Amino acid sequence: MRNYAKINQLLTVHSQRILALMLITLHVFLIWGDTTTPLQRTFFLCHYGLFLLWQPVWSSSEKLSKPAIALFVSVGLIALFYINWWLTAIWISILFGLLGGRVFSEETKAMRIIHILAASYLLSMLLLWVVPKLLDASQDLEAAKFVIRYLLPILPIIIFFIGKPTSKTGQLPILDFFYTLLLTLVAFILVLASYAIGTLHAVNYVQVMFIAIFGLAFALIAFSVLWRPSTRFSGVEILMSRYLLSIGMPFEKWVKNIATLGEVESTPNGFVVAAMGEMTALPWVTGVNWLADETQGKLGESSKHVTNFNFKDFHMTLHTRWQISPALYVHVKLLTQIMGEFYEAKRREETLRQNAYMQAFYETGSRLTHDIKNILQSVGALVSAAEQSNNKMSETDNEALLSLIRRQLPVLNQRIAATLDKLKAPGEEKKRLEIMSAWWKNLQLRHNHDDIEFVAEQLPRQEINAEVLDSVLDNLLNNALGKIKYQPNTSIKVEMFEDAENGFCIDVTDTGKAMDGQIANDIFKKHIASHNGLGVGLFHAAQDSKLAGYELSLVSNVNGAVRFRVELMPNPSK
């Protein structure tokens, strides 16, 4: 196996020298002697063997199939027993196409020059030696025999002594099928045109050659002019492109139908089934199988002509009435990519819908969880106040405590009922409106046993959304009370005052340590890590305030003065 790899590498590196030897043996075969002599057939077989070493169609690292071996052997046997000038002309035309086609795919200038020299030699020998033999007009070129015999071989000799021109990739250039076929046909046309003119008109071969060459040149120039579009004519290029894009199906109509399905169908599977229905509607398609992610299906009937198409996670097997051509294969492959892109877009849409649903579910659950936490903390405050009562308390204190519990239990019952309503219908928000002065008194009573200072310049009579303000203030006060456990000297102050621009404001200030700058920046924007909670309280409080027409902000974040502010618009409930 290692020796085989070395041989393959040597053939690749010295391909230009093999090409030169191939052309030299061809020159000996053409010049010295008749094509019917055994010696000349031997030279042709030698030339054919060198061609097999050089040929660009099959890579030397690939294992030849039985049809390929049969083709090579058949060409060798025909050359051995039936070689003549007509077969020689056909053979040189094919070689000219193979060499000329590689000129347009070369990466390096040296390799391009090698193939130009080789193609020039073949075309010269074809027109100056082989075609005159077909017309029996060798006497017309008697003056050029010396050039043909002894000067034209200089071209392959130059190729042989050129250095080792290697491509950037280290591999031989890829054969361009279109240019190879085009140049082969050009060579055939030159041979047949020269033969036809020379047979029909008794003129000198030089005239025949000039008529054929200039006639072909004029035809190519005319075709190049027609190829490009103009103001009066759309151009052969556009007509050919339109034809290639409409083989077996109107391209624009099919893409429009797929785009319409992309708008109508909301699920990826529904889109794929509808698109496969469009594919089976084509007259040359008998059936189709597909596998998209974890979904598979089949429409129509199977046939012996099967073609597979793949694009990312989208796989399609097409059953047709006949074997599809290479152009149609490229066409369907493009349409498969279009279907695959639409399918991927539908999958992304479905994923986004699912994520949006889960996000809404999470936000609702998180908000309700925090509401329940606030309610339980309020209940805990009442229970703690009740536990502090003992026999030493006066009857007046017991009556005050009992009065506080009686006033707070209905409020807690309303908050619990509102939370249960949210659990039943998360999308329906119900407001609990109260007069601000009454709400402020209830807030003081709930925190009567906490070390909190309440200050109010005046108690306005406007209505507020008590449900939202209860949740916001409970969050702020519970967070501030939590600091007292770790910072015992922290004092808390709640102040209500009138603001000329924003109506009324409520400030909650504590004298504890300031928050980290990053946490202060993100506290109302997203969920943050918390050591004693879920890290979502103030985030949801800010969201609820905004929906109710209020605004929660952090106006001061320094040691000894951490201040949150709730701005109450003049009429937030409207």
N, C-alpha and C positions, 0 to 999 in steps of 0.2 A: 504493500500500500504506500509506503514511504517512497519507493522508487517511482511509482506511478505519479505521485505528486510532483517529484522532481522533473519528470518528463513533461508533465503538463505545464510547469513553470517555464521550462526551457522553450517550449513551443510558443508560449505567450510572449516571452522576452524577444525571441528571434523571429517573430511573425513576419517582419518586413524582409528578412533575408530569405525566408521560405517563399514569400511572394516574388522576390527577384528571381530565384531559381525556377519558380513556376513559369514566369514569363520568358526566361531564357530557353527552357525546354520547349515552350510553345513556339518560339521563334525558329528553333532548329527544325521542329516538325513542319512549320509552314514554308521555310525557304529551301531547304535541301531535300530535293527529291519529290516524288509524287506521293499523294495521300494513300495510294493503294499498296505501296511497298511495305514489307514486314518491318523494315528498319524505322520507317516513319510511324507505323502503328506503335512500335516499341517506344519511340519518343513521346507519342501522345499518351500512352499509358503511364510513362514516367511523369509527364506533366499532370495527368489526372491524379496520380498518387500524391504529388506535392499539393495539388488543390485540396485533397481531402485533409491534409495536415493543416492547411491554412483556412479552410472554409469558415465563414462567419455565422452560419445558420445554427449549427449544433455546437455547444460548448464541448471542449475536449474533456471536461470533467464529468459530463453526463453519460449515462449508459444509453447507447443507441437502441431504439425499439426495432422490432422485426420489420415493420414497413420501411423504416429509414435504411436499414441494411439492404433490404431488397431493392430500394431505389438506387443506392450507390453501386450495387453489383450490376444492376440492369444497365446503368449508364456506361459502366466499364465494358460490358459485353458488346453493347451497341458500338462503342468506339473501336473495339477490337475487330469486329467483323463488317461493320457497315459504314465506317467513317467516309465522308465525302465532303465536297466543298460547301454544300448546303448545310449539312450538320455542323461543319466548322464555323460557318457564319452565325448559326443559331447559338453555338457554344460561346463564341467571342462576344456576342450581344449580351448574353446572360452575365458573363464575366464583367463586361463594361457596366452593367447595371449594379452588380454587387459592389464593385469598387467605387463607382460614382455615388452610390447611395451612402457610403461611409464618409464621404467628404463632408456632408452636411451635419454629421454627428461627432466630428472629431473635437477633442479638447485641446490638443497641442498643435502648434503651427507645423512642426516637423512631420507629424503623422498626416496632416492634411496635404502637405507637399508630396509625400510619398504616394498617396492615393491619386492625386492629380496627375503625377508623372505616369503611374501605371494605367490610369484611364486614358490618358493621351496616347500612350503606346498602343493600347488595344484598338482605339478608334482609328488610328492611323493605319494599322495593319488591316483592319476590316475594310476601309475604303480604298487603300492603295494596293492591296494584294489579294484579298479574298474575293471581293466583289468583281474585280477584273477577271479573275479565274472563272467566275460564274458566267460572265458575258463573253468569255474568250477574247478579251480585249487587253491582254498583257502587253501587246506591242505598242499600245498608246502610251504606256508608262515606261518605255524602255529607258528613257533618259533618267528616270528616278530609281532605277534598280539599285544603283550603288548606294544611294541614300537609304533605301529600304533594307538592303542586305546588311550594311556595315555601320550605318549611323544610328538608325532606330534602336539597335540593341544597347546603345549607350545608356538609354533611359533605365532599363532594369539593372544595368551595372552600377549606375549612380545610386539606385535604391539599395543595392546590396551593400555598398560601402558607406551609406549614411549611418551615423552612430545609433545608439539604442534609444530611440524616441519612446519614452514611456508616458502614459497619461497620468493625470493627477491621482486617479483612483487606483492605478496599477493594473487596470483591467482593459481589455480590448473594447473599443467603442461599440455601442449598440447599433444594430442594423436598422436603418430607417426603411420600413417596408414600402411606404408610399413613394419615396424618391427612387428606390431601387426599381420598383415596377415602372415608374415613369421613364427613367433613363433606358431601361431595357426595351420598352415600347418605342422610344425615339430611335434606338439603334435598329430595331426591326423595320421601322418606317424608312430609314435611310437605305437599308439593303433592298427592300421591296421596291421603293421608289426608283432607285438607281437601276435595278433590273428591268422594271417596267419601261422606263424611258429609253434605256439602251436597247431593249428588244423592239420597241415600236418605232424608234427613230434611228436611222443609220448615221449617228454622229460620233464624234470623238468622245472617249470616256471622260476626258477632262471636262468637256462640256456637260456630260451627263452628271458628273459629280457636283459641278457648280450649280446646275439646275436643281438637283435634289437638295443640296445643302441650303441654298438660298430660299427655295420653296418652303422647306421646313422652318427656316428662321422666320420667314414672313408669317407663317401660320402661328408660330409661338408668340411673335410680337402682337399679332391680332388677338390671340387668346388672352394675353396679359392685359391688353387694353380693355377687353370685354370683362375681364375678371374684376376690375375695380369699378365701384359704383360711380355714376355721374348724375348730372341734373336730369337727364332724359331716360336713363336706364339704371335699374337697381343693381346690376352687376351679377356676373355668374357666381361670384363668391356668396352673395346673399341667397341666391336661388339654391345653391348647393347646400348651404347651411340650413335653409328652410326645409329642404328635402331630407337631410340627415336627421333633423329634429322632428320630422313627421312620419318616419318609417313605421308603419303599422298602427299609428295612432296620432291624432292631432295633438301636438304637444301643449299648445296654449289651452285648449279645451279641457284636457285631462288635468293639468295643474290647477285650472280654475275650479274644477269639480272637487279636487282634493282640498283646496283652500276653503271651499264652501262647507265640506264635511268637517274641517277643523273648527269652523265657527258653530256648526249645528251640534256636533257630538261633544258631550261634556266629559266623557271618560276615555282613557286611552284604549281600553278594549273595544268600546263602541266605535271609535274612530278606525281601528285596525280592521274590524269586521266590515265596515262600510267601504273602506279603501280596497279591501280584497274583492268586494262585490263589484267595484268599478273595474278592477283588473280582469275578473272573469267575464266581464261584458265585452271584452275585445274579441273580435271574430277568430283570431288565430290562437287564442288561449282556451284550453279545455278544462283546466283546473289549477288550483293553487293551494299549497300548504304553507303555513307560517308558524313561527315561534317567536313571540315577543315577550321577553322577560320570563314570566311564569305562565303566560297565556299562549295556547296553541289552538289551531283549528284547521279546517279543510273545507274547501268549496270546489264544486265541479267534479270532473272525472280525471283519473290518471291517464298518462300516455307514455309511450316509450321515449319521447324526447323530453328530457328533464334538464333544467338549468337552475343552479343555485345562486342566490344573491344574498349578501350579508352586509349589514351596516350597524356597527356597534352591537347593541342587544337585539336588533331586529334581523330576523332570518326568514327568507322567503324561498320556496321551491316552486318554480313555474313549470307547468306541464303544457306543452304546445303541440299543435298539429304537425309541425315540421321543425327541424333543427333551425334555431334562430341564427341569423348571420352575425358576423362580428360587429357590424354597425348597429344592428338592433340590440345586441348584447350591451354595448356601451350605452345605448339609449335607455334600456330598461334599468341598467345599473344606476343611471342618474335619477330616474324616477323612484327607484328604491331608496336612494339617499334622501330624496324629498319626503317620502313617506316616513322614513326613519327620523328625520328632523321634526316633522309634525308630531310623531309619536313621543319623542323625547320631550317636546314642549308640553304635550298633554300630561305626561308623567310629572313634569315639574309643577304644572298647575294643580294637579291633584295633591301633590306633596305640600304645596303652599296652602291649599284649602284645609288640609288636615292639620298643618301646623297652626293656622289661624284659629281653628276650632279648639285645639288643645291649649293655645295661649289664652283664648277667652275663658275656657273652662278653668284654667289655672288661676287667672286673674280673679275670677268670681269666687272661687274657693278660697284663695288667699285673703281676699277682702272680707269675706264672711267669717273666716277663721279669726281674723284680727278683731272684727266686731264682737264676736263671742268672747274673745280674750278680754276686751275692755269691759264687757258686761260682767264677766266673772270677777274682774278686779274691783268693780264697783260693789258687787255683792260681798266680796272679801272685805272691803273697807267697812261695810255695815256690820258684818259678823265680828270683825275686830273691835268695833266700837261696843257691840253688845257684850263681848267677852270681858271688856274692861270694867263693866258694871259689877258691883259687889254690894255686900250688905252695908258697907260704910258710906256708899253714895246716898245723898239726900233724896228725898222723895221728889224734889223739884228736878234734880238731874235725871232721875229715872223717867219722869214725865217728858222731859225734853228729848231724851233718847227715843222714847216710844213715839213721840210726835215726828222725829226725824225719820224713823223707819216707816211710819205710816205715809209720810209724804213721798219717800223715795221708792217704795215698793211699786206704786202705780207707774212711776216713770220707768223703772226697770222692766215692768211688765210690758209697757209699750215698746221698749227697745227690743225685748225678746220677741214680741209678736212681729215687729218689723223685720227682724233677722229671719224669722221663720218664713215670712212672705217672700223674702229674697231667695231663700232656698227653694221655694216652690216655683217661683217665676223670676229667675235672675235678671232677665231683661227689663222688668218693670220696676222702676224706681218710684217709691211713694214718699212724699214729703210729710214730715211732722212739724207743722208750723207752730211757733210760740212767740209771744211778745218777748223782746229782748230782756226787759227788766225782770220778768218772771224766770226766764231761763238763767239769768245771772244769779238770782237768789238760790235757785236749785243747785247750781254749780258750787256755790259757797257751802251749802248744807251738805253736799256729798263729800266735800273735803274739809268738813268742820274739824275733824280730829287730826288732820295733817298739818304740819308746820308750813303753811302757805299764807302769804299776805295778799289779800285782795284789795285793789284800789280802783275806784270808779269816780270820775268827775260828775257824771250824771247818768241816769238809767233811761235810755230812749224807749219810745213806745212802738218802734217799728217791728214788723214781723221778721223772723229769721227761720232758717231751716235747722231746727233743733237737732235733728238726727245727725246731720253732718258736723255741726259744731260740737256736739257731745263727743263724737268719734275723734275729732281733731284735738280738742282740749284734753280728753282723756289720754291720748297718745303723748302729747307734750308734757302733761303733768306726771304721768307715770314714768316717763324717761327721766324727768328732773328728780322725782322722788327716788328713782333707782340710783342716782349719783350719791345720795346721802349715805347709802350703805358703804360706799368706798371712800367718800369725802364727807365726813361727819359735819364739818362746819359750813356746808353748803346751805344757803338760804334761797327760797323760791318766792317770786313775786308775780302776780297776775294783775295787769293793769288794763282797764278799758278807758279809752279817751276818744274824743271827737277829732277827726281829721278833715280839714277844709276841702281836700280834693277827693278822698276815698270814703267819705262817710265816717264810720266808726272803725277803730282798730283795737285789737286785743293783743297785748304783748305778754309773753311768758318768758321770764328772765330768771336765770339761776347764776349763782356765784361760783360755780364749779370750774373745772379745767376746760379749756377750749377743745373742740374736736380736731382731728387730723384734717389737714387741708384738702386732701383727696376725698375723704369721706364727706366733708362739708360741701364739696363741689358736686358730688353724685347723689346726695341724700334724697333729693326730690326727683332724680332722673331715672334711677334704676334700683334694683335690689342690691343691698350691700351686706357684707358679712357682719354678723352681730354676735357678741359674746353672751347676751342674755335674752335673745329673742329670735324672731324669724328674719329680721332685717328688712321688713317690708312695710312697717307701720307708717312711717312718715311718707314713704313713696305713695301708698294708697291714700293717705290723708291729703296729700297734695293733689292727687287725681280727683278725689271726691270734692275737694274745695273748688277746684277749677270747674267741674261740672255744675256745682251749685251756684257759681258766680262769684266765689270768693277767691282769695289768693293767699297761699301760705308761703312764707319766705323766711330766710335766715338773715336778719339785719345786723347781727353782731356776733362775732366768734373770736373772742379774746378771753384770756384767763380772768375770771372774776365777773364776766359779763357776757354770757351766752344767751342771746335773745332771739326768740322766734316771734313772728308777727302774722296774725290773721287779719287781713284787710276786708272789711265788710262794705260792699258797695251800697249806695243809697237804697236801691230796691232790688236785691239779688233774687228774690223769689219770682219776679215777673219775667 
